[in-house]
Amino acid sequence: MDTFARLLKESWTLVEEDRVRLTEYFYARLFLLDPELRKLFPVQMAGQGDRLFEAIIAAIHTVDDPESFDEFLRALGRDHRKYHVDASHYDTMGRALLDSLRSIAGDGWDLAYDQAWRDAYAAIVEKMLAGAAADTNPPFWHAEVLTHQRYGSDTAVFTCQALQHPLSWKAGQYVSVEAPRYHPRVWRTYSVANAPNDDNVLEFHIRTPEGAGWLSGALVRRLKPGDLLRVAAPMGSMTLDRSSERDILCVAGGVGLAPIKALVEELTHVNQARWVHVFYGARTEADLYGLEGLRELVAAHPWLSVTAACGDDPDFDGEQGDIPDVVARYGPWTTHDCYVSGSAPMVRSTLRVLAADDVPPQRIRYDTFGNL
């Protein structure tokens, strides 16, 4: 690790346990420096700081890999066009960020850390602005909801059609979604659950426990055909490696099925000789909302197998246990390309299983709902 990356990661340890106070200080400072910026954010700011610092952490974690660092930040710059931010806004945010880091870190902060963050932020902004400038797409797409189907009290699958402009994405990617009718200026990321198509139709799988997630709750419980959404530029690198001839392992937990389903759909168009093994887990059989659709794909494609498991349903006529444990029983997976999607604990456990099988890290791609 070079000195620059080490300084960033060392300094972050001074504040990461106090992220709530860091967030509060940052936004208070930001809106004091430029009160007009408040208009760019939702009325209710709960959770907003988490998304900001998740992006910062992601940038820190990719700083050792210049290619990934560059790709991530250019994509982030394209995505931020939806907020109508410009170079002056980035300058103000940089001042607020440095002030916040210094204040929360306290006596542990030094000039070397300060300069490392100044340099890092300048590089971040340069790449984000370059990504935004190179994008010829609109800042976001208007999309009309076509279908909406509930599965129990907390899960829904819906489709929408992007209007006016073609929307290009890759299977396995995610997009930001806003529902102006219900929660204006609140954007959340969701994986696209289908492969690209000529009709500009996207499918989403949303789950939200009762009382949690304002936008997700609205998408599950209030959204209906005819509603208009806004969809921002696709992001994410959990995409198919078409150059590989290795067999494929896909592991999905709950609505983590969404990007896995998209990858399998793409494979139905391009796969010729690769065996594809999908492991799909949930707490109960009722939570395996996508199992019937997967079984239909299995019936049509001999190279595809699906193994379903329930962690808390002894009556389920299938595998019992948490999906990472089931994957471990069927291993080893050393010679496979691996794709993992689900909650943070589920992804962590699956990554440990794959590490125990000596799967090379570069052959593992994952998407997590929450912090790892």
N, C-alpha and C positions, 0 to 999 in steps of 0.2 A: 504494500500500500504506500503511495507516495505521501509526502508531507502534507500536501493540500487536502487530500481525502481524509488523512488522519486527523487534521485539525478540525474539519467539519464534524466528523463523527465524535471526536472527543468533546467538543463544545456542546454538541446536541445532548450529551448525557447530563449536562448541567441543568437542562430545562425540561427534559422529556417527562419527568415525573410530576411536573407542575404545569401541564399543558392547559388546564382550565384557566389558571391565572394568566398564563402567557397569552391565551386567546383573548381574554377580556381586556388585557392591557393593549394588545395589538389593535383591536377594533376601536377602543376608546381613543387611542393615539391617532389612528387613521382618520377617523371622522372629525377629530379636532384639527388636524392638518388641512383637511379638505371636506367640509360638511356636505358638499354636493355629491360626494361619493356614496353617501348613505342611500341615495335613490337607486343605486345599482343593486342593492341587496334586498332580500325579502323583509317584510315587516317583522316577522318573528325570526330572530337570529339563531335560535337553538339548533345546534348541530353544524352551523356554518363554519365554525372554527375547526371542527374535526376534518372537514374536507380540505380546508386550506393546508393544514399541517400534514395531512396524509400525502398531499402533493409534494410538500417540502421533503418529507421522509423518503418518498419514492425517488425524488431527485438525488438525495444523499446516497441512497443505496445503489444508484446506477452510476455514480461519479467515477467508480473504478473501471467502468466499461464505456469508453467514449462513444462508441457507436450506439449503444442502448440509451445513453444519456442524451445524445443528440436527437435520436428518434422520439424519445419520450417527451422532451421539451418542445420540439416542433409540433407534435400532436397536441400538446397542452396549449400551445399558442393558438393553433387553429380552433381548438375547443373554446378558448376564452373570447373568441370573436362574438359569441352569443351574448356576452356581457357588455359589449360596446366599449371595451377598455382601449386606451391609447397609451402612447409612450409616457405622457405626463402622469397618468395614473400609476404606471409601474414605478416611476420615480418616487411618488408619494408613498406607495406601499413599501418600497425599499427602506425609506427613512423610518416608517413605523415599525417595520420588522426588526431593523437593527436596534432601535430604541428599546423594543420589547425584549429582545434577547439580552441586551446589556442589563436591563433592569431586573429581570427574573434570575439571571445567572449570578448576579451579585459579584462578590469578591473573586469568584473563580474565573471571571471573564478577564482576558488580557488582550493586548494589542495584536498578538498573532492571530487569535481567534477572530477579532474584529476585522482584520484585513482579509482573512480567509473567507469570511461571509460576504464582505464587500465584493471580492473577486468572484465568488460563486454566484452572488445575485446578479452581477453584471453579465456573467456568462449565461445565466438562466434567461434573463430578459432578452439578451441578444438573440438567442435561439428561438424563444417564444415569438418575438416580433418577426423573425425571419419566417417561421412557420406560418404565421398569420398572413404575412405579405404574399407568400407564395400560393396561398389557397385561393382558387378562383370560384369556389362554391359560395353559396349564400351563408351568412352567419348561422342560420338554422333553417330547417325545413318545416313548413306547416304540414300536418298530417291529420287525416280524418280517421276516426275510429270506425272500423268495419264490423268487428264482432267482439263480443265480450262474454266469457263463460266462467262462472264461479265453480270452485271445487271446495266445498266446505265453507267455513266461516272466514278463512284467512288467506285463501289462495285464488288467483284468477289468471286466466290466459286470455289475452286479447290481441287483436291484429289491428294495424292501422296502415293507411296508404299515404306515402309522401306525395304531396301535391306540387305541381308546377315544374319542379326541377328533379332530375334523376338523383338518387341517393346511392352512392357506391359504398359497399362495405364488404368485409371478408367474414366468412363463417368463423365464429369464435370471438368476434369483437363486441364491444359494448358502445352505447351511445348515452348522452345526457338527454333527459326528457323533462319538459315542463308542461303543466296543465294549467294554463292561464285562467280558465274558468273557476278552478277550485283553489289553487295556491299560486298566484302570480309571483314570478321571480324566484321561485323555488325549483331548482334543478337537481335531479338525482340521476345516477348512472344505473343502467340496466343492460344486461346482455341481450343481444338479438338472438332469438331462438329458432331462426330459420336461415337457410343459405340464401345468398343473393338471388334475385329473380327480376324478370323484365317488367313486372307489374308494380315495382316500388312498394311492395307490401312487406311490413315487418311484423314479427310476432314477439310478444313479451310474456314472460312468466313472472308474476309478482306474488310475494307472500308477505303478509304483515300480521303479527299478533294483534289482538284487540287492543286498541288504544295506543299503538306504537306506529311511528312513521306517518307524518301528515300526508305527504304526497303518495306514498305507497298505499296508505289507507284509502285515499280517494280513488286511486287507480283500481283497487280491489272492490270497494264497496259502492262507489258513486258513478264511476265512469260508465258511459253507455254509447252505443253506436250513434254516430253523427257528431259526437264531441270532437273538438279540434285540440290537437296537441302541438307542441313544438319539439323538434328532434334536432340535436346538434351533431357535429361531425363525429364519425366513428373513431374509436381509439382501441388500443389493446393489441397484444402480440401473441395471444393464445390461438394462433392460426395454424392451418395445416401445412406441414412441410411436404410439398408435392414431389420434391426431389428424392425423398427417402423411399426405400423399398422395405423398411422394417414394418413388422406388424404393429398394431396400435392398441393401447390400453386407454380406455376412457373411464373416469371415476366421477360420478355425480352424486351429490347429496342434496335432497330437497329441490328447490328451484334452481340449484346449480345445474340442473338438467339442461337449462336453456342453451348455453353455448355448446354443450356436448351434443344436443340434438341438432344444432346447426352444423356442427362438424360432420356428423353422420349423414345428414342430408347432402352435404357437399360430396362426401365420399360415394354416395349412390350415383353420382354423375361421373366421377373420375377414377374410382378404384377398379383395379383389374386383378391384382394378385396379393393384396394385403389382408390378413385376417384382422378383424376388428372386434375387440372384447369390451363391452360396456357393462360396468357395475353401477347399479342405481340403488341408493339407499335412502330410507326415511325412518321416522319413528314408528309409524303404523302403516298398515296396508292402505288405509284411506288417504294417507299422505303421498302415496305413489301415484299421483294424478296422471303422470305421463306414461305409465307402464303399457297401457293398451296400444298407444301409438308406436311405442318401441317394438312391441311384439308384431305389429303389422309390418314394420320395416324388416324384421327378422324373417318373416314368412316370404318376403319378396327378394331377399338378398342372402344367399347361402354363406357368404363370407362374414356375416354379422352374427354375434351372439350377445345375449343380454342376461345378466344375472342380477336378480333383485333381492334385496335384503331388508329386514325390519329390525330395528334395535329394541323395540318395546311392544311386540305383538306376537305372543306365543302361538296364536291361531293362524298366523300367516303360513301358507303352504309354499315356502321358499326358504332362502337362507335366513338364519337368525344371527343377530349381532350387528354391531356398528360396521358400516361399509369398509373402513380401512382394515378391520380385522378380517373381514371376508376376503378382501383383495389379497391379504397376506396368505390366507389359506390356499389360494389358487396359484400363487407364484411359483417360481421366481419370474420377474418381469425384466430381467437384465437386458434382453435383446429388443425391447419394445420402445417405440415412441409413446410417451405418456402424457395425458391431458387430465387435469384434475380441477374440479369446480364445486364449490360449496361454501359452507361456513368456515370461518377461520380455524376453529378447533378441528373440524373434519379434514381440512386441507393440511394442517400441520401433521396430523396423525398419518395421513396418506403419504406425505413426503418422507416421514420417518420409515414407513414400510418400504418405499422405493429406495431410500438410501441403504437400508439393510440388504436389499437385493443388488446393491452396487450398480444401480441405474445411473449412468453419467448425468450430471445436472443439466447439461445442455440438451438432453433429450426429454426433459420434463418442462411442461408449460402448465401454468395454473392460473386460476381466477378465483379470488376469494371475496366473500361478502363479509367485510369487517377486517380488522387489523390482524396481520400475522404476528 
